[in-house]
Every structure is written in structure tokens, then in C-alpha cells.
């Protein structure tokens, strides 16, 4: 499996990553000391980047 290299992971999610990936059952989000966030897609096992526009595997998390 290829891994991302030289891409910033701790950044504020924008666009689709902010509206969907942060609330998807197939992902998790962590917040850093400086306010940055790391949203990881468990399907890809990599951080989600702000340029994502769609995902056919999106499934909203169950309310806590």
C-alpha cells in the first residue's frame, strides 16, 4: 500500500472533509495543540486532504 509523503496532516479540514469526513463512521478526527486537526479515513488509512470532493462510502456516524 502506498503512503502519503510530504503532505501536511495537521490542518483545518475544509470543504467535503469538514462537512462529511469528520462525521463519517469510517473516520476519526484528532485535534492538535495549535488548533490543527487530523481527520483520517479508516478505509484509506491516511489523512483526508481538503481537496476531496466526494466519497461513495460515506456513512454518517450514529449519534452519541
C-alpha positions, 0 to 999 in steps of 0.5 A: 500500500502506498503512503502519503509523503510530504503532505501536511496532516495537521490542518483545518479540514475544509470543504467535503472533509469538514462537512462529511469526513469528520462525521463519517463512521469510517473516520476519526478526527484528532485535534492538535495543540495549535488548533490543527486537526487530523481527520483520517479515513479508516478505509484509506488509512491516511489523512483526508486532504481538503481537496476531496470532493466526494466519497461513495462510502460515506456513512454518517456516524450514529449519534452519541 
